Amino acid sequence: MTGRFHLRTFGCQMNQRDAEQISNLLHHAGYRPAERAEDADVVVIHTCSVREKAESKLYSELGHVTRLKRERPGLVVGVGGCVAQQEGARLLDRFRQLDFAFGPQNLRHLPSLVARARERERSLRVDYDDADQRFDLPDRHPDCPRPNAGRAFVTVMEGCDLFCAFCVVPTTRGREVSRPSDAILDEVRRLSDCGVVEVTLLGQTVNAYGRSRPGMARGEIPFAELVRRVADVDGIERVRFTSPHPVFVSDDLIRAYADVPELCPHLHLPVQSGSDAVLEAMRRRYTRGEYLEIVSRLREARPGLAISTDLIVGFPGESDADFEQTLSLVREADFIDSFSFVYSARPGTPATRAAERGQGPPGVDPTVASARLSALQDLQRELTLRHHRQRVGQSVPVLVDGPSRRGEGQQQGRSPENRVVNFESRRPVDAGRIVPVRITEAQPHSLLGTPEADLGASSAHPAAAGGELPLV
């Protein structure tokens, strides 16, 4: 079977990585990408359910695609990801034009789901599969487009066992499953051979990698040791990971920030709230003081470490005093950036179940929650701009992504601290190269700069501009 597919994806880095795998699987099945749903034979919408807004995008997209299918009955339409896992059978009942739905554990079944849809058979795959087979996916097809040159995501674990009160991930992504370290390191080596110089290790609670629990294989290496081994792979110059949980920030991981130069001087460490009362209600398993102690120790190990975070405002029961504690923690932790949201009740979570039973604290008035979010984001903009101004005049190594979104003939890349750097150059710089850029201007969301005169002094990987990137 040959044809064209159109893929829409929303959500986190794990979803972005899954989207790469979906594209690769469809290439192996004989399909090629289409820019528009109108030009495709197969449309897959890959979803996120962490917040209600992301879930709402799915229903908007489905409305558009199902109208297309009424005009073209042969069009195959599928939904994957976390909303599919959460709402699978209900989605098929609600949208009669939908051919199949599949959860994150069932990516490898996508080609067979499409084939069944071609035969007018509707399908649902939302069974949980904790076996290693979920990681057994084909190598990159020669025609499958590469991700950003020089950079790649590498999945090391999936799922979460913590069951925070607000979080739907344990329901949609399942229990913690760690991928064998040998397979991870083999993938990193192949990526390096193809020109990748920066890898980001992915997992829902990525630094829980290697934990043993009943039913899991024992003897895997701890996460900090995995980081060290990845950094030791020839050609790998930058290592990142996301998203960690504070309770799994071990002494050895903190030492790695002092000992492993390839480990980037940036850490995204979700805190969610600065109030001990709210943290307890959220089931976060640490206190405000413990979180700040971790931040202090990390910056002692790596002076200048840039830390970003996630924050939720308006969690049920959050008082004005609780919110002030969040503002004060943001100031004390001095985050370089944060991703902040108003609390969104998600189906099946402990907080939602308590509210449905009439238990737990009352919800926060939406107007109050919105005002708190604005105040928090105003504070973060001040902190981010101050951090950016401190960079002016410095030379930073920038891994080039390609043309800047700003246009104007500029190019764009990322600093080791994960800041976007836009720059102009007398001649284009190949994506995937690391070049030194002198920062000339601080902006609220990015930095501006000029490449150093001697581009030959960069630590460009010799294969960065060529070769095919494997997926696994």
DRENLUM-760807 format. One line per field, with one value per residue (C-alpha): residue number from 1; chain; x, y, z. Coordinates in Angstrom, 3 decimals, padded with zeros to 6 digits. Layout:
// DRENLUM-760807
nr	[NUM;...];
kette	[A;...];
X	[X;...];
Y	[Y;...];
Z	[Z;...];
***
This chain:
// DRENLUM-760807
nr	[1;2;3;4;5;6;7;8;9;10;11;12;13;14;15;16;17;18;19;20;21;22;23;24;25;26;27;28;29;30;31;32;33;34;35;36;37;38;39;40;41;42;43;44;45;46;47;48;49;50;51;52;53;54;55;56;57;58;59;60;61;62;63;64;65;66;67;68;69;70;71;72;73;74;75;76;77;78;79;80;81;82;83;84;85;86;87;88;89;90;91;92;93;94;95;96;97;98;99;100;101;102;103;104;105;106;107;108;109;110;111;112;113;114;115;116;117;118;119;120;121;122;123;124;125;126;127;128;129;130;131;132;133;134;135;136;137;138;139;140;141;142;143;144;145;146;147;148;149;150;151;152;153;154;155;156;157;158;159;160;161;162;163;164;165;166;167;168;169;170;171;172;173;174;175;176;177;178;179;180;181;182;183;184;185;186;187;188;189;190;191;192;193;194;195;196;197;198;199;200;201;202;203;204;205;206;207;208;209;210;211;212;213;214;215;216;217;218;219;220;221;222;223;224;225;226;227;228;229;230;231;232;233;234;235;236;237;238;239;240;241;242;243;244;245;246;247;248;249;250;251;252;253;254;255;256;257;258;259;260;261;262;263;264;265;266;267;268;269;270;271;272;273;274;275;276;277;278;279;280;281;282;283;284;285;286;287;288;289;290;291;292;293;294;295;296;297;298;299;300;301;302;303;304;305;306;307;308;309;310;311;312;313;314;315;316;317;318;319;320;321;322;323;324;325;326;327;328;329;330;331;332;333;334;335;336;337;338;339;340;341;342;343;344;345;346;347;348;349;350;351;352;353;354;355;356;357;358;359;360;361;362;363;364;365;366;367;368;369;370;371;372;373;374;375;376;377;378;379;380;381;382;383;384;385;386;387;388;389;390;391;392;393;394;395;396;397;398;399;400;401;402;403;404;405;406;407;408;409;410;411;412;413;414;415;416;417;418;419;420;421;422;423;424;425;426;427;428;429;430;431;432;433;434;435;436;437;438;439;440;441;442;443;444;445;446;447;448;449;450;451;452;453;454;455;456;457;458;459;460;461;462;463;464;465;466;467;468;469;470;471;472];
kette	[A;A;A;A;A;A;A;A;A;A;A;A;A;A;A;A;A;A;A;A;A;A;A;A;A;A;A;A;A;A;A;A;A;A;A;A;A;A;A;A;A;A;A;A;A;A;A;A;A;A;A;A;A;A;A;A;A;A;A;A;A;A;A;A;A;A;A;A;A;A;A;A;A;A;A;A;A;A;A;A;A;A;A;A;A;A;A;A;A;A;A;A;A;A;A;A;A;A;A;A;A;A;A;A;A;A;A;A;A;A;A;A;A;A;A;A;A;A;A;A;A;A;A;A;A;A;A;A;A;A;A;A;A;A;A;A;A;A;A;A;A;A;A;A;A;A;A;A;A;A;A;A;A;A;A;A;A;A;A;A;A;A;A;A;A;A;A;A;A;A;A;A;A;A;A;A;A;A;A;A;A;A;A;A;A;A;A;A;A;A;A;A;A;A;A;A;A;A;A;A;A;A;A;A;A;A;A;A;A;A;A;A;A;A;A;A;A;A;A;A;A;A;A;A;A;A;A;A;A;A;A;A;A;A;A;A;A;A;A;A;A;A;A;A;A;A;A;A;A;A;A;A;A;A;A;A;A;A;A;A;A;A;A;A;A;A;A;A;A;A;A;A;A;A;A;A;A;A;A;A;A;A;A;A;A;A;A;A;A;A;A;A;A;A;A;A;A;A;A;A;A;A;A;A;A;A;A;A;A;A;A;A;A;A;A;A;A;A;A;A;A;A;A;A;A;A;A;A;A;A;A;A;A;A;A;A;A;A;A;A;A;A;A;A;A;A;A;A;A;A;A;A;A;A;A;A;A;A;A;A;A;A;A;A;A;A;A;A;A;A;A;A;A;A;A;A;A;A;A;A;A;A;A;A;A;A;A;A;A;A;A;A;A;A;A;A;A;A;A;A;A;A;A;A;A;A;A;A;A;A;A;A;A;A;A;A;A;A;A;A;A;A;A;A;A;A;A;A;A;A;A;A;A;A;A;A;A;A;A;A;A;A;A;A;A;A;A;A;A;A;A;A;A;A;A;A;A;A;A;A;A;A;A;A;A;A;A;A;A;A;A;A];
X	[000.000;001.278;-000.192;000.326;-000.117;-000.614;000.399;-000.634;000.929;000.483;002.194;005.463;008.853;007.682;004.897;007.375;009.504;006.456;005.550;008.959;008.282;004.793;006.228;008.894;006.386;004.206;007.229;007.999;004.358;004.803;003.363;004.961;004.132;001.601;001.696;-002.099;-004.803;-006.653;-003.868;-003.504;-004.848;-004.209;-004.543;-003.201;-003.798;-001.368;-002.669;-001.849;-004.196;-002.083;-004.246;-007.768;-006.659;-004.480;-007.338;-009.677;-007.331;-008.044;-011.789;-011.264;-008.958;-011.327;-014.190;-012.196;-010.920;-014.256;-015.770;-013.057;-013.923;-017.561;-016.358;-013.778;-015.053;-011.790;-009.787;-008.384;-008.493;-006.784;-006.107;-003.087;-001.456;-002.730;-006.292;-006.703;-005.553;-007.898;-010.976;-010.444;-013.805;-015.710;-013.863;-014.902;-018.505;-018.578;-016.863;-018.269;-015.833;-012.878;-011.290;-008.956;-007.467;-004.261;-002.430;001.239;002.156;000.880;002.804;004.142;000.616;-000.062;000.607;-001.826;-004.453;-004.155;-004.375;-007.544;-009.055;-008.426;-010.655;-013.346;-012.522;-012.511;-009.924;-008.895;-005.510;-005.292;-004.106;-001.177;002.028;004.816;007.080;010.241;008.548;007.137;010.703;011.286;010.648;012.295;015.362;014.831;013.531;015.881;013.127;011.942;012.789;015.437;014.744;016.856;020.359;022.836;020.177;018.057;015.648;016.385;013.670;015.092;011.939;008.184;005.413;005.230;004.532;004.074;000.383;000.530;-002.963;-003.255;-001.512;-003.072;000.252;000.127;-003.256;-002.320;001.334;001.174;003.651;007.392;009.275;012.999;014.573;017.708;020.821;022.647;019.912;020.056;023.827;023.709;021.216;023.359;026.411;024.510;023.208;026.735;027.943;025.280;026.320;024.323;026.262;023.462;021.094;018.154;017.219;013.436;011.064;008.014;010.113;013.363;015.671;013.650;015.336;016.578;014.418;013.402;009.850;008.004;007.865;010.752;014.141;016.778;020.377;019.957;022.310;021.180;020.231;023.352;025.510;023.496;024.154;027.875;027.972;026.022;028.429;031.360;030.140;032.564;031.180;028.532;029.240;025.984;023.689;020.303;017.383;013.742;011.649;013.116;011.302;012.906;012.632;014.925;017.692;020.365;023.728;025.393;023.314;024.334;027.979;027.552;026.925;030.373;032.156;030.596;031.320;029.046;026.053;024.558;024.411;020.619;018.046;014.272;013.117;009.332;008.280;004.541;004.061;006.019;003.586;004.146;000.396;-000.258;002.692;001.273;-002.187;-000.573;001.244;004.589;006.629;008.960;008.749;009.587;012.764;013.844;013.371;015.412;018.130;018.360;018.645;021.397;023.392;023.053;024.360;027.190;028.158;027.774;028.053;025.821;023.492;020.323;017.184;013.696;010.508;006.791;004.209;000.483;-001.654;-005.204;-004.892;-007.931;-007.501;-004.665;-004.961;-003.519;-000.818;-000.007;000.342;002.650;004.822;005.032;006.106;008.766;010.102;010.367;012.444;014.628;015.214;015.879;014.522;015.725;012.329;009.105;006.074;003.049;-000.611;-003.911;-004.888;-006.849;-008.893;-008.096;-010.289;-009.385;-006.764;-006.857;-007.832;-010.680;-011.975;-011.969;-013.910;-016.457;-017.031;-017.480;-014.264;-011.166;-010.839;-012.951;-011.731;-010.208;-012.334;-011.227;-010.843;-008.575;-006.561;-006.141;-004.912;-002.412;-001.119;-000.607;001.305;003.490;004.275;005.070;007.608;009.138;009.531;011.519;013.797;014.285;015.190;017.664;019.323;019.495;021.050;023.793;024.784;025.408;029.078;029.705;030.639;028.478;028.649;025.453;024.193;022.633;019.091;018.611;016.802;015.408;011.675;012.353;013.279;015.369;018.111;018.933;019.771;018.846;020.284;020.498;023.071;024.176;021.693;018.942;018.355;017.346;020.074;019.368;022.314;023.304;026.261;028.055;027.535;025.020;026.129;025.148;022.488;024.051;027.250;028.305;029.610;030.751;028.407;029.032;025.811;024.975;021.402;019.009;015.354;012.517;012.449;015.758;019.256;020.757;024.368;027.077;029.266;032.882;035.165;036.943;034.172;036.830;037.350;033.919;033.597;031.569;031.063;032.610;029.443;026.982;025.717;025.329;024.223;020.892;019.682;018.482;015.369;016.386];
Y	[000.000;003.466;006.843;010.019;010.779;013.968;014.041;016.635;016.392;018.337;018.238;017.419;016.228;012.633;013.369;014.968;011.847;009.621;011.703;010.919;007.242;007.497;009.169;006.487;003.642;005.106;005.512;001.811;001.053;002.796;006.235;009.626;012.908;015.467;019.078;019.327;016.974;017.801;016.107;012.991;009.450;008.929;011.567;010.885;013.330;012.703;014.096;015.360;015.265;016.883;020.017;020.599;023.138;020.556;018.054;020.673;021.022;017.403;017.940;020.991;019.027;016.062;018.315;019.542;016.106;014.347;016.971;016.062;012.402;013.022;014.480;011.698;008.458;006.651;008.944;007.070;008.996;007.928;009.406;008.490;009.589;010.310;011.422;008.266;006.225;008.088;008.347;005.626;003.846;007.066;008.753;006.009;006.261;010.057;010.415;007.866;009.049;008.033;004.753;003.901;005.074;003.938;004.763;005.608;002.000;000.803;002.807;-000.311;-001.419;001.674;000.105;-002.730;-000.259;001.684;-001.533;-002.572;000.857;000.406;-002.659;-000.612;-002.142;000.204;-000.573;000.361;-000.359;001.102;-001.968;-001.384;-003.114;-002.917;-005.204;-004.020;-004.628;-001.105;000.108;-002.313;-000.036;-000.022;001.961;005.180;004.697;006.259;008.610;009.647;013.310;013.903;015.874;018.934;018.408;017.741;017.087;014.062;012.812;009.404;007.692;005.990;005.234;005.678;005.963;007.165;005.519;008.661;009.537;013.259;014.531;016.687;014.434;012.110;010.627;007.395;006.701;007.550;006.478;003.628;002.423;003.108;001.007;001.532;000.719;-001.492;000.659;-001.300;-000.411;003.256;003.437;001.631;004.215;007.116;005.675;005.369;008.900;010.184;008.345;010.256;013.680;014.153;016.129;016.720;014.132;014.725;011.734;011.485;010.065;011.105;010.953;010.508;010.412;007.490;005.456;002.075;001.891;-001.632;-002.593;-005.933;-007.344;-005.242;-006.606;-005.808;-004.847;-001.823;001.055;004.150;007.254;009.226;006.393;006.341;010.070;009.496;006.670;008.654;011.563;009.182;008.259;009.624;012.668;013.530;017.041;017.889;015.820;016.979;015.202;015.947;015.879;014.897;014.745;016.411;013.277;011.397;014.032;011.819;012.748;011.082;013.088;016.290;015.171;014.583;018.308;018.902;016.020;015.712;018.716;017.352;017.603;020.944;023.715;023.729;021.713;021.799;020.808;021.047;022.430;023.164;025.312;027.176;026.351;023.310;022.963;022.896;020.592;018.137;018.355;017.767;014.665;015.991;014.197;017.081;020.366;023.857;023.746;020.410;021.701;024.838;022.714;020.648;023.851;025.134;021.913;021.771;025.318;024.588;021.655;023.692;027.446;029.378;026.446;027.708;026.179;026.315;024.848;024.087;025.857;025.403;028.175;027.840;024.272;023.508;025.116;027.468;030.638;034.087;033.221;029.980;031.895;034.442;031.501;030.495;033.987;034.057;030.629;031.764;034.748;032.641;029.874;032.567;030.515;031.423;030.415;028.723;027.153;028.159;027.235;027.524;024.195;022.027;019.151;015.950;012.853;010.062;011.985;011.917;015.607;015.149;012.023;013.848;016.746;014.368;012.843;016.272;015.881;018.024;021.805;024.062;025.174;028.587;031.198;031.283;035.073;034.838;032.018;033.985;037.052;034.896;033.444;036.931;038.052;034.952;035.357;039.058;038.102;035.423;037.847;040.145;037.300;035.954;039.354;039.932;036.580;037.453;040.867;039.174;037.328;040.445;040.639;036.949;034.417;031.308;028.104;027.840;024.633;025.876;024.756;026.669;029.828;031.980;032.358;036.081;035.950;038.951;036.624;035.465;031.992;030.397;027.935;026.979;027.835;025.228;026.888;026.077;029.717;030.587;032.629;034.486;035.705;037.087;035.719;036.814;033.297;030.666;028.224;024.597;023.314;020.923;022.912;024.442;027.964;030.647;033.631;036.936;038.076;041.664;042.136;040.657;040.219;038.869;035.428;035.117;036.480;038.250;037.894;037.895;034.854;035.128;035.862;032.502;029.996;027.325;027.390;025.845;022.318;021.245;017.498;016.386;014.563;017.118;018.170;014.703;011.129;009.679;009.759;006.446;006.422;003.438];
Z	[000.000;-000.837;-000.103;001.863;005.551;007.533;011.209;013.796;017.243;020.490;023.860;025.563;024.326;024.753;022.278;019.893;020.087;019.593;016.544;015.047;015.603;014.073;010.983;010.686;011.058;008.321;006.053;006.564;005.672;002.314;003.097;002.586;004.337;003.130;004.245;004.515;005.716;002.493;000.491;002.664;002.519;006.237;008.963;012.469;015.316;018.164;021.424;024.898;027.899;030.604;030.393;029.196;026.577;024.811;024.839;023.361;020.387;019.517;019.277;017.082;014.776;014.663;013.682;010.685;009.633;009.952;007.647;005.136;005.499;004.738;001.429;000.918;002.512;001.750;004.041;007.068;010.360;013.593;017.012;019.128;022.357;025.815;025.007;022.936;025.921;028.234;026.010;023.394;023.216;023.888;021.018;018.622;019.823;019.600;016.220;013.804;011.129;013.335;012.187;015.063;018.350;020.019;023.242;023.785;024.579;021.210;018.623;016.935;016.041;013.937;010.501;011.217;012.459;009.201;007.162;009.008;008.426;004.708;004.980;006.780;010.180;013.161;015.854;019.379;020.998;024.491;026.381;028.719;027.772;030.328;028.335;026.605;023.234;023.324;022.692;019.792;016.839;013.403;012.472;010.603;007.077;004.486;003.306;006.768;007.414;010.026;013.205;013.979;012.681;015.451;018.120;018.991;021.642;023.174;025.209;028.308;030.291;030.194;032.736;036.321;039.677;041.779;041.197;041.968;042.727;039.581;037.060;034.494;033.296;035.362;033.777;030.202;030.125;032.641;035.219;035.134;032.598;032.050;028.714;028.789;029.060;026.344;023.853;024.885;024.486;021.141;019.895;021.127;019.357;016.082;016.468;017.039;013.939;011.973;013.239;016.438;019.040;021.573;023.022;025.348;027.485;027.827;030.403;032.388;035.561;033.716;036.744;038.155;035.418;036.639;039.752;040.678;041.510;041.540;038.031;036.713;035.759;038.310;037.811;035.517;036.121;038.060;036.093;037.014;035.709;032.484;032.066;032.521;029.991;027.419;027.896;027.299;023.803;021.214;019.432;022.037;023.274;025.046;027.247;028.561;030.199;030.879;032.951;036.306;039.644;042.674;044.843;042.449;042.332;043.873;045.339;042.363;039.891;041.663;041.489;037.755;037.298;038.781;037.036;033.566;031.337;028.606;030.968;029.990;032.633;032.540;034.456;034.126;037.631;038.144;041.539;040.904;044.048;046.702;049.510;051.721;052.235;048.484;047.816;050.337;048.772;045.371;046.725;045.538;048.262;049.079;050.945;049.846;051.924;050.468;046.931;047.622;049.228;046.035;043.990;046.283;046.063;042.281;041.902;044.302;042.079;038.861;039.478;037.108;036.533;034.818;036.319;034.848;036.285;036.005;038.181;038.768;040.257;041.505;042.797;044.996;048.399;047.343;049.434;048.848;051.377;049.517;046.272;047.913;048.949;045.306;044.288;047.009;045.984;042.356;043.515;045.810;043.270;040.644;037.755;034.295;032.938;033.980;032.387;034.430;034.134;035.919;037.475;035.067;036.505;034.621;034.577;036.975;038.935;042.767;042.931;040.461;042.194;045.540;044.049;042.511;045.940;047.473;049.439;049.592;049.551;047.330;043.941;043.375;041.624;037.944;038.008;041.045;039.477;036.261;038.172;040.059;036.801;035.367;038.459;038.358;034.688;035.152;037.828;035.620;032.718;034.991;036.099;032.575;031.165;034.001;033.269;029.591;030.286;032.284;029.108;027.027;026.064;026.682;024.028;024.114;022.036;020.010;018.418;015.184;014.323;011.081;009.965;012.753;013.248;013.278;009.614;008.596;007.314;010.828;012.046;015.343;017.817;021.469;024.104;026.678;029.076;026.529;025.599;022.044;020.360;017.103;015.070;011.693;009.791;006.671;005.345;006.442;009.124;008.640;011.026;013.517;014.002;017.292;016.766;019.221;019.266;021.033;022.750;021.825;023.023;025.577;024.695;026.858;025.229;023.432;022.927;019.921;018.901;016.258;015.442;016.498;013.570;013.711;012.938;012.486;016.252;016.798;018.054;015.051;014.736;011.406;010.351;011.678;008.260;006.795;007.408;008.383;011.970;013.397;015.519;017.641];
***
